[in-house]
Amino acid sequence: MRLTKAIPVLTAVAAVCSLVFAGPGAELAARDEPGPIGGALSPSEILPSSPDLVALGRTTYDKQCQACHGPEGDGEGEAAYLLYPR
């Protein structure tokens, strides 16, 4: 494909990607003023603490959070150096 034919195609792909990846919450991320975010979710039910619930939270933290936040939650995880700003 010649470059002159590829430019409109690439421009269209970039436009579609920006719409798809920006999503409906993009305007919320650009806010400068503090306060509640209108699109934020609130819990429908607050569960009482239990050993099973704490164990589930620990398992979730270990799988989803520990790499960046570290085992103690101090931001010293093995992947923390990849975050910006740190």
C-alpha positions as CSV (number, residue, x, y, z in Angstrom):
1,M,0.0,0.0,0.0
2,R,1.3,3.4,-0.9
3,L,1.9,5.9,1.9
4,T,-0.6,8.4,0.4
5,K,-3.3,5.7,0.6
6,A,-2.3,4.6,4.1
7,I,-2.5,8.0,5.8
8,P,-6.3,8.3,5.7
9,V,-6.7,4.7,6.9
10,L,-4.3,5.3,9.8
11,T,-6.0,8.5,10.6
12,A,-9.4,6.7,10.8
13,V,-7.9,3.9,12.9
14,A,-6.4,6.5,15.3
15,A,-9.8,8.3,15.6
16,V,-11.7,5.1,16.4
17,C,-9.1,4.0,18.9
18,S,-9.2,7.4,20.7
19,L,-13.0,7.1,21.0
20,V,-12.8,3.5,22.2
21,F,-10.0,3.8,24.7
22,A,-11.0,7.2,26.0
23,G,-14.4,5.9,27.0
24,P,-17.1,7.7,29.0
25,G,-14.9,8.2,32.0
26,A,-12.1,10.2,30.2
27,E,-13.7,13.6,31.1
28,L,-13.7,12.5,34.8
29,A,-10.0,11.8,34.8
30,A,-9.3,15.4,33.6
31,R,-11.0,17.1,36.5
32,D,-8.9,19.5,38.5
33,E,-11.3,20.2,41.4
34,P,-11.6,17.9,44.4
35,G,-14.7,16.1,45.4
36,P,-16.8,13.1,44.6
37,I,-16.7,11.7,41.1
38,G,-20.1,11.5,39.6
39,G,-19.5,8.2,37.9
40,A,-18.0,6.5,41.0
41,L,-19.7,3.3,42.2
42,S,-21.0,3.0,45.7
43,P,-21.4,-0.3,47.5
44,S,-24.9,-1.8,47.5
45,E,-24.2,-3.7,50.7
46,I,-21.4,-3.4,53.3
47,L,-20.4,-6.8,54.6
48,P,-19.3,-7.2,58.2
49,S,-15.7,-8.2,58.7
50,S,-15.0,-11.9,59.0
51,P,-11.9,-14.1,58.7
52,D,-13.1,-15.4,55.3
53,L,-13.6,-11.9,54.0
54,V,-10.2,-10.8,55.2
55,A,-8.6,-13.8,53.5
56,L,-10.4,-12.9,50.3
57,G,-9.1,-9.4,50.5
58,R,-5.5,-10.7,51.2
59,T,-5.7,-13.0,48.2
60,T,-7.0,-10.2,45.9
61,Y,-4.3,-7.9,47.2
62,D,-1.6,-10.5,46.6
63,K,-2.8,-11.1,43.0
64,Q,-3.7,-7.5,41.9
65,C,-1.9,-5.0,44.1
66,Q,1.3,-6.4,45.7
67,A,3.5,-6.1,42.5
68,C,3.4,-2.3,42.8
69,H,2.3,-1.6,46.4
70,G,4.6,-4.2,48.0
71,P,3.7,-6.8,50.6
72,E,3.5,-4.1,53.3
73,G,1.6,-1.6,51.1
74,D,4.5,0.8,51.2
75,G,4.9,1.2,47.4
76,E,8.1,-0.9,47.4
77,G,6.8,-3.7,45.2
78,E,9.0,-5.2,42.5
79,A,7.1,-3.4,39.7
80,A,6.9,0.0,41.5
81,Y,9.7,1.4,39.5
82,L,7.5,1.2,36.4
83,L,4.9,3.6,37.8
84,Y,4.8,7.3,37.0
85,P,4.6,9.4,39.0
86,R,6.1,7.5,41.8
